[in-house]
Amino acid sequence: MLAALLVAAPCFADPCDELPRPSVRVERQKSQPALNTSYGIAALNNLGAAVARPGHQVLGLTRGTASASLSMQAPAIIDASGRWECASPQITLRYGFNPLTVYVAREFPPGSCAYREIHEHEMRHVKTYEEHLAAIEPALTELLSARFASGGPWRGRRGEIAARLQRELDQRWLPMVEREIRRVDAAQALIDTDEEYERVANACDGEIRKRLR
């Protein structure tokens, strides 16, 4: 007869399991556009020179400054030797357009038909900014989560993990986010067609066209 002796092996818990799970949080910042009517047409032509179409006057302008920040917390546990650690990345991305300013040339006073036409055109640009931010949010969340929150705690030499995380955020991920935000420029250009310039210029029984002359 053969007998087998089974001895339960001791179960050692991993101290790193005490850390919170790695996480990624994405916060889309909504900016209330400021209205500026202090600039004349000549000043807006200079301010919007980079986006103006040749042969057209800049009557209104919407400017949004891309804003993005990646912050990090990395709670850590150091092993008994003091040489190694495990850390759990907690990443927060905040992004948007701040400031966001709508300009209408001062030659067109608030309440006038021309002012309404120009302001409504610029609000289309504001809407495009908002829609672009919403459109890129799922992809940004997926990419960051796949990199930082798809596994367990990170492990390495004591004091190295947080520095490595911050370096990667600054050198790789923040520039990527900023590039994605700036891709809105292509969508904005689709609004400012020659046909749209002509429509606005001829609106209000020619009021705008007369002012330009």
Buried (B, 14 or more C-beta within 10 A) or exposed (E): EEEEEEEEEEEEEEEBEEBEEBBBBBEBEEBEBEEBBEBEBEBBBEBBEEBBEEEBBBBBBBBBEBBBEBEBBBBBBBEEEEEBBBBBBBBBBBBBBBEBBBBBBBBBEEEBEBBBBBBEBBBEBBEBBBEBBEEBBEEBBEBBBEBBBEEEBBBBEBEEBBEBBBEBBEEEBBEEBEEBBEEBEEBBEEBBEEEBBEEBBEBBEEBBBEBEE
